[in-house]
Amino acid sequence: MLGESVEELFYIDNKIIRLKTNKGVHYTKTVIVCAGRGAIKPKKLDNPSVNRFEGRGVFYQVTDKWQFRGKRIMIVGGGDSALDWSLELKDIASEVILIHRRTEFRAHERTVVEVFHSPVKVMVPYEVKEASGLSKLEKVTIFNNKTGEEATFDVDALILQLGYEVDVSIFKKWGLEIVDNHIKVNGKMETNLPGVYAAGDIAYQADSVKLNLIVVGFAQAAIAVNMAKKYIDPSSSIFPGHSSEKRLI
Ligand SMILES: Cc1cc2nc3c(=O)[nH]c(=O)nc-3n(C[C@H](O)[C@H](O)[C@H](O)COP(=O)(O)OP(=O)(O)OC[C@H]3O[C@@H](n4cnc5c(N)ncnc54)[C@H](O)[C@@H]3O)c2cc1C
């Protein structure tokens, strides 16, 4: 089922779960929640001169990178999103300026090295002071938060990648135990609700290291799937076996 958002989860008896989505209702014995960071929305800059140009040169999300072809772009942020977009747009845009309020970057080390060896103009520690223009964004003034020095650039687009506000209240309503904006699971990826598992970025294991990586999510999902099967059919083995050990004929 693609394009469906799960809104409610509740048990109609002690074995069957009813999931209500924005498009209908599904019945199941088990659920594996792989909801990433839950409902997320981009963090906004508290600067009215910037936000009045949202959609007219100011972007908090990139949905179509080709709209920046040949444009002068300023990107704000120091995490993976800001640096990944700097690299992605450097060959599409006519100019990319990356500004960050700190001198250190949170992004992956390799990406940081790539950005510094690319045509992207990096300016730290700079923050946005003001955006200006008539009907659309035309200029951005930035300031050095150590020296106060200011600089103004003619830009066509300002892309702000300041992280996300995370909302996991929906999972709380379902009765799931939440720890630090994540769904608490044990080593079997079981949540506090019978038949409900969680895997990937949304899952929190108390005695484990939290690594938000695709490979970790895959491994957790494999555990959750096999535990879910065991939950439905208690006589089955948790370990499904290796495909190389299976007799095909
Ligand atoms: C900029 C950036 C760069 C990264 N680079 C790397 C990298 O190089 N290597 C790496 O391993 N990892 C990287 N990561 C991390 C990686 O993207 C995540 O660890 C991975 O995507 C987590 O997978 P997930 O399935 O748990 O969540 P997600 O990929 O976030 O998927 C969650 C899905 O659940 C959906 N959802 C949420 N709530 C509901 C609901 N109520 N109903 C239905 N659907 C819902 C969301 O819409 C979304 O589609 C990067 C992350 C970022 C932000």
The ligand as an ORCA input file, in Angstrom:
! r2SCAN-3c Opt
* xyz 0 1
  C      20.986     13.985      4.698
  C      21.105     12.563      5.146
  C      22.112     11.765      4.620
  C      22.220     10.429      5.015
  N      23.213      9.657      4.476
  C      23.312      8.356      4.827
  C      24.309      7.522      4.260
  O      25.127      7.958      3.447
  N      24.355      6.215      4.639
  C      23.458      5.684      5.541
  O      23.525      4.485      5.829
  N      22.508      6.462      6.108
  C      22.405      7.773      5.774
  N      21.429      8.555      6.339
  C      20.523      7.939      7.326
  C      19.452      7.110      6.627
  O      18.798      7.913      5.655
  C      18.452      6.610      7.666
  O      19.140      5.896      8.672
  C      17.423      5.693      7.015
  O      16.744      6.349      5.960
  C      16.400      5.245      8.068
  O      15.470      4.412      7.450
  P      14.029      4.230      8.102
  O      13.321      3.258      7.210
  O      14.157      3.927      9.544
  O      13.338      5.668      8.016
  P      13.040      6.609      6.759
  O      13.953      6.314      5.618
  O      13.032      7.995      7.323
  O      11.588      6.206      6.304
  C      10.479      6.411      7.160
  C       9.225      6.404      6.318
  O       8.085      6.246      7.165
  C       7.071      7.118      6.712
  N       6.130      7.377      7.812
  C       6.315      8.104      8.950
  N       5.198      8.098      9.694
  C       4.277      7.347      9.023
  C       2.910      6.973      9.256
  N       2.248      7.355     10.353
  N       2.272      6.210      8.319
  C       2.915      5.798      7.198
  N       4.197      6.112      6.921
  C       4.865      6.882      7.819
  C       7.821      8.356      6.253
  O       7.022      9.110      5.369
  C       9.021      7.710      5.548
  O       8.721      7.398      4.214
  C      21.303      9.888      5.965
  C      20.281     10.696      6.490
  C      20.190     12.020      6.097
  C      19.081     12.872      6.684
*
